[in-house]
C-alpha cells in the first residue's frame, strides 16, 4: 500500500471560469518555491497534461473514475514518485459526470478528489455579481458534505469595491477566500475547436506560464493553499497498461499528439521501445518496428501537408503489408482514403482504409465509449472490452470497410462510429484509455 502526498483539486462551477490558467500559475509558483509538484488531470483530456508538464516540469497523468478501475487508479497515483504536493485540475464543473456508473464511478472531478483525499479549491468567475457569488460557493461546499472544501479563488474581479463586496458575501456564507484575481484579458489561453491549442503550438508558453505564476503570487495566498492540502488516500499501486508490441512506431507532431500519458508510461515501463516519427515532416514509420500507431490530433488543419507527404504515405503502406497499423480519431482519418477540410477541399490520405471524413460538415461528437471488439486490435483479442473517449467534429461520409467493434456510449446506447478494419489496419474514432479487466 502507498499513501499519496498532500494534494489539492482545482475545480470550478463550470468550464470557462479560468481554472486552467490558475492551475498553470499555481504549478509554476509552487515549483518556484522549491516544491516537487505532481500534476494530474481529472477526466479524459489529452491537451491539458502537456501544459501541466511545461508548468511543473513533471509529466501529468489523467485520473478517470468512469473508465478506470481501482487498480489502474492506484497505478497512476503511484506515478507521484516522491512529490511534495499533488495538484489536480478538474474537468467541466466539479460535480459534472455521466448518468451511468463506469468501472469506478460517474467520472466527475468530485469523485477524483474524494478518492485521492484532496480538498477542493473552487475557481469562481465573479463577473456580473458580488455577494451572490457566495450562494454559488455555499451550494458547492454543501452539495456533498463528505468532500473536503478548502475555499475559493475569486476570478475576474473588476475593482477593489467589487472584491470587498464579494468577500463580504463569502464571509457571511462561511467560505474561505484564498485569493482574488483582477480581471485581465491577457490571461486567456488561445483556443480552437477542441479547446486549448496544443502546448507545442503556443507562441511563447514559458513566458505565459511565468506570467500566470507571478499573477497568482501577487493575488493568491500561496501559504494558505499549501496548508489546505491534505495527505492523499492510501492506495494499492498496480502496473500501468501493457504495450501492444515491443517496438512501436508512434506518429508524433502537431497533427498527431493525443495519447494518454499513462499509456505511454506503461508501455515504456514494460520495456517497449517508442520510435517517434513525424508525418508532417514526411517521415515513414521505422520499418523495423512491430506496430505503427497514429494517435489523434488535428489532421484536418494539415490536410495539404499530409496529402503531399509521399514518403510517409508510401512507407506506411509498405509497413501495413506485413505489420499492424492502428489509428485513433485523427490518426484514423489519416489512414482513410481522403479527408475534406473546412473549406471543402478534398485531400488524399494514406488509403489503407476506405474511410472518407469531412470537417466541412461539422458535427459534434463527445462522450465516453465502451467498445467490444469484433476483431483483434493491437494489444487486444476479439471480444475484449475497451474503455475510451470520443471528441471530434468530423463527419464520416463513407466507411465501407468491416466494423471493428460494437461501440456504446456511457449509458449503453449504441453509437454509429464503430471503427474499421481491413487486412492489418484498424482504426477508431475513440481514444483508448484502458481495457477492461476480465
N, C-alpha and C positions, 0 to 999 in steps of 0.2 A: 504494500500500500504506500501511497505517496500523498503528502499534504502539500497543496499548492501555495505559492507565495501570496501575500496580501494582494487584493485586486479591487478594481472598480469597473462598473459598466457605465459607459457614456451613452445615454439614450435620449429620447425626445418624445413629445406627444405625437409627432408626425414627421414625415420626410420634409426636407427643405427648411429646417429650422437652424441649420448651421452646425450640426453636431460633428460633421467630418472635419471642418476647419478647427473646431475646438479640440477634437481628437488629435489631429496632427500637431497643433501647437502644444498640447499637453505632453504628448510623447517626447517631443524635442526638448521642452523645458525640463522634464524630469531627467532626461538623458544628460542635459547640460548641468544638472545638479549633481551628477556623478552616479546616478542610479542606473542599474541594468534593467531595462524595461522590456517586458514581453508583450507585444500587441496581439490581439485576437479580433476577429470579426464574427459577429453573430449572424447566421443566415447565409444563404447561397450567393455570395458576392465574390467575383473574381477580379474586380478592379481595385477596390479599396486596399486589399492586402499589400499591393505594390507601393501605394502611398505610405502605408504604415512602415514598411521596410525602409523607405527613404528617410522617414522621420525618426525611427527608433534605432536603426542600424541592426535590426534583427528581423528574420523572416516572421511574417504574421500568418496565422492559421485560422481557418473557419471552424466554428462550432455550429452544429446544426441539429437541433433536438428532434426535428421531424425525420431527417434522412439517416441519422447516425444512431447506432445502438450504444449502450453504456460502455462497452469495451473500446469502441473507436473514440468516443468522447474522452475516455481515460488516456488512450494513446496520444491524442492530440494535446491534452493537458500536460502530458509528460514532456512536451517539447519546450517547456519553460526553462529547462537546463540551468538552474541556479539563478534565475532572475530575482531581483529585489522586489519588483512590483509587476503585476499584470494589469493591463488596461484593455478592456473590450469595447468595441464600438457596435452599437445596436443597428438593426435594420428597421426601416419604416417607423411606426410608433412602438412604444415599449411593449404593449400587450398584443400587438398585431401578429396573428398566425393564421393557420388554416382551420377548417372545421373538423377534420378527422385526424385522430392521433396517428403519428408515424411510428418509427422504431422506438422513439423515446418520448416524444411529446408532440405538441402542436406547432413548434417552430418559432415561438416568439422570443424576443430578446429577454423578456422577464423570466422565461424558463431557463435560458442560459445563465442568467445572473443567479437564480436560485440554485441551480446545480453546482455552480462554481463558488457559491457563497459570497458573491460580490455585491456590495451596496450600489444602488443606482444613483448616478448624477444626471439629473434631468435638465437638458438644454431647452429653454423656453424662449421662443420668439415673442417678445412683449410688444411688438409694434402694433399700434392702434388700440392699446389697452393699458391699464395701470394696475389698480387694486384687483381688478377682475382676473388678472393672471394668477392670483393666489388661489382662486377657486379651481382652476385647472390643475395647479400643482397639488392642492389638497386632495383632489379626486384621484390623481395618480398615486399619491402617497398611501391613500386608504383603500384603493381598489383591491390590493392583495396584502393584508396585514403581515403575512409571512415573509414578504420581500423587503429586505433592508433598504432603507431610503436615506441616502446621505444628504441630499439637498438639491438646490437648483443653481444653474448658471443662467442669468438673465442675458438674453442676446438681443442686439439691435435696439439698445436703449437710446432714446432720442435726445435727452438732455439731463442735467443734474436733477431738475424738478421731476422729470419722468421717473428717474431711478428712485428718488426719495419716496414718491407715491407708491411705486411698485413694491419697494422694500417694506413699506408700512403694511400693505396687504399681506405680504409673506409673513411678517412678524405676527400679525393677528391670527393667521392660519397655523402658526407654529411650524413653518417651513424654513429651514436654514438656507440663507443665501450665501453661496460660495464664491460668487463673482458677478460682475455686471459689465458686459461688453458694449461699448458705444457703437452706434451704427456706423459701419464703414463699407462702402461699396466695393472696395478693392479686395475684400476678404473672400469673395465668392470664387470658387474654383471653376475653371472652364468646363462646360458640359457638351455632350452630344446626345444622340438618340437613345443610347443605353445608359445614360447617366454621365458620370465624370469622363473626361478624356483619360486615356491611359497615362500612367505616371511618366513613361518614357517619352511621351509627346509634349509634356508641359514645357513651355519655353524657358522657364527659369525656376525649377521646382525647389532647389536648395534655398534660393533667396525667399521664395514664398513661405516655405516652412519656417525658416528663421524668423521671418516677419510675424507669422502666427504665434510662435513661441514668445517673442518679445511682447506682443499684444496681450497674451494671456498673463505673462509675468506682471504686467502693469495693472491688470484689471481683475485678476482672479487670485484668491487666497490659496497659493500652492501648498502651504504648510497645512491648511485645513483639509485639503484634498488628500494629502499623504496620510494624515491622521485618520481620515474617514475610511481608508482602505482596510479591509478585513482579511484575515487569513483565509485562504481558499479551502474548499472542501477536500476531504481525503478520498482519493480515487485510486482504483487499481489500474496501473499502466498496462497497456496491451500493444502488440505490434500494429503498425500502420498497414494499409492495404499493400499487398504484394505486387510486384511488377508483372505485366503481361508478357514480357520477354526479357532476355538477358541484355541485349544491345538494342536500344530504342532510338531510332532517328526521329527527333522531335522538331517540328516546324516552330520557329521562334523568331518573330519580328513584329512590326507594327500591325500586320494583318492577322497574325496568329499568336495569341498570347494568353488566352483564357484557360488556364489549367489550375485546378485547386492545389494550393501548396502542399497539403497533407499527402496528396497522391505522389507528387514528385519526391517528397522527402521519404515516403515509404518505399518507393522504387529504389532510390539511392541506398537507403539503409539496408535493403535486402541484397545489395551488391550489383544492381543493374547499372549499366552504363548509359548515360543520356548523351546522345550525339546530336547537338542542335544544328539546324540548317535553316537558311532564310529563303523562302520562295520569292520574296520581293527583290532579293539580291540575285535571283536566278540561280539558286543553288539547288542541286538534287539531293535526295537523301543518300547517306553513306551506303553504298551497295553491300558493305559487309554487315550492316545492321540486320537484326532478325525481324524487325517490325518498324513501319513508318506510321507516325501518329501526328495528325494535323488537328490541333486544338481550335477552339472558337476564336473569334476576333472580329475584325472589320474588313473582310474581303470586298464588301460592297463599296468601300471607299477607294479600293485599289484595283478595280476591275481591269483597267487598261494595262497596268504593270504586270498583273498576273497573266493576262492573256498573251502578253509579249514575252513571258519568261519561258522560252522554249527549252532551255536546259533543265529547268525544274520540271516541266510537264513531261518531257521525254524520259528523263531519269526516273520519275515517279511511275510512268507506265512500264518501263523495263522492270523496276523493282516489283511491281504488282503482278508480273507474270509468274513469279515463283514464291512471293512472300506476302504476308498480310499487310494491308493498309487500312487504317481507320481514321475517320474524320468526325469531329464534333461541331455541330452548328456551322460556324464559318468554314471550318475545315471540311465539313460535309458538303457545303455549297461548292467549294473549290474542287471537290472530286467529281462534280457533276459535269454535264455537257456544256451548260452555259449559265451565265449569271447576268441578269438585267439590272443596271444601276438606276439611280433615282431619276436620271434624265431619259430613261427608256432605251439606253444604248446596250446592246447585247454583246457580252464578252465571252469568248471561248475559254472554258476551263479545262481540267485535265481529261475529261471524258471517260473516266473509269466507271462512272455510273451514268445513267441516262437522265439524271435529275436536272430540271430546269427551274431556277428560282428567280424571283423578281423582287427587287427593293422598290421599284416604281409603284407597284401595287402593294402599298404598306398595310399590314395587319398586325396588331399587337398580339404576341404570344408570350404568356408569362405564367409560370407556376411550377410546382413540384411535379415530378414524373416518377412513376413506378413502371418498369419495363420487364416483361417476361420474354426471354429470348426464344425466337423460333429457330434460330441457327446460332452457331458459335460466334462470339465476338472475342477479339484478343484478350486473353485472361479469364474468359468465362465460357462455360459449356451451354449447349442448348438446354433450355428450361430454367436457367439461372434467373433470379430476380434481382434487378438493379434499382438503385435509387439515384435520382438526378434532378436537374432543374433546367427549365427551358425559358429563354428570354431573348426574343428577337422580333424584328418587324418584317422580315422577308416572307414572301408567299411562295408556295410550291405551285408551279404551273403545270409541271409534268413529272411524274415519278413512276415510270413503268417497270422498274426492277422489283424483285421479290421483297416483301416486307421483312424487316429484321426482327421485329418484336411486336408483341401486343403491349401497347403503351396506355397508361391510365393517369389521370390527374390525382391530386391528393385525396379526393373523395371517392376514388374508384371508378370514375366515369371514363370511358374510352376516349382517346384523342386521336385525330387523324394522322399526326406526324409519327408514323411507325418506324422511320428509318428504312434503309435499303441495304441490300446485299447483292453482290454479283461477283462470282469467282472468288478471288482472295480479298475483295474490297467490301468494307462495311462502313456505314455512316449513320449518325443520329442527329436530330436537332436538339436533344437534351445533352447537358454536360454531366458526365458521370461524377457522382460523389462517392458512392461505395456500392458494393454488392451486399445483398442481404446474407446474414449468417444462416446456414441451413438449420 
